[in-house]
């Protein structure tokens, strides 16, 4: 698919990053079948004593032409995409929903811009949805700096301009607002701005919760408020303030009364403690000795054998340098629900204990089983660097195998990112 942007435009340099967090893709205009419960339609006015009702009054729309300017968008460089992934198997003319479902995010980003620049009949809702798809796809293919630049076209997402003249509600889709907060903060180089933006959205969510009369609508906004709480913690960690991020997640764990949610938060805090080098803190959050509002340490969801308990224990041993014990624990998990994670981390333990051949065998098995993720391909590329002279050839062969596997099992890899960057293979 040709990029609709001018070919003479210089490709913007990109900063490779680790695989982005999954961003939920909203239904595209052609597949959306349900109305937005947060934007109720006003009753049709009827003239008194009229024999027939008047037609519905048209909803007033904003002039969004400033979002459809060619200068808002940048040409995407393919130089960071590994060569075996540059040719997409998707047939020409594949609709946007299919591209998103199949994980062809590079082509989806191009098609979204093409629709924005060439389709003169787009509705206000469709424009915002296509913009979200564009920015989300750029993030998913590790073009976050490019997405940050393009997000500036929206301007101030808290501006009164984006309030509906009919209902007073914000016309920007919630997912687009949340994504724009992070991207604009990254582009400005001001992480604190992102935190403040999330707090502004949280204030809006609380207002909607107070004004909601429908149980489902109120539940939706409560869930969005909880999600913002997690994003604030992530933003604090992203700006390098790990201690503030830890304190934030600890406050969330103390405040929630949901056992499952508390379990997840405790695991996150334990992992964050490991990243900070606080092994004792990680142990207390793992085994329930930390007072976070529960009745006693012995009643901790993790200490009861929660789903992540078996995983955290060997990670703790790895952090302490006890690779022999961790190796035994990972081997015991090879036939359980965490078998892929266990095999990956077992390979790492074996690498540190000098078993390079078995490390390579385990990682190759994961690739052959079509389990593809950044840490796996990066670690296997590292093994090639330690065990062979034909390093680049082996890395290119790995990239070709991964590309072939993803395309061959496209039905089983639905929703996974097809395009992989050179960084994934240390190329």
Buried (B, 14 or more C-beta within 10 A) or exposed (E): BEBBBEEEEEBEEBEEBEBBEEBEBBEBBEEBEEEEEBBEEEEEEEEEEEEEEEEEEEBEBBEBEEBBEEEBBBBBBBEBBBEBBEEBEBEEEBEBBBBBBBBBBBBBBBBBBBBBBEEEEBEBBBBBBBBBBBBBBBBBBBBBBBBBBBBEBBBEBBEEEBBBEBBEBBBBBBBBBBBBBBBBBBBEEEBEBBBBBBEBBBEBBEEBBEEBEEEEBBEBBBEBBBBBBBBBBBBBBBBEBBEBBBBBBBBBBBEBEEEEBBBBBBBBBBBBBBEBEBEEBBBBBBBBBBEBEBEEEEEBBBBEEBBBBBBBBBBBBBBEEBBEBBBBBBBEBEEEEBBBBBBBBBBBBBBEBEBBEBBBEBBBEBBEEBBBBBBBBBBBBBBBEEEEEEBEEBBBBBBBBBBEBBBEEBEEBEEBBBBBBBBBBBB
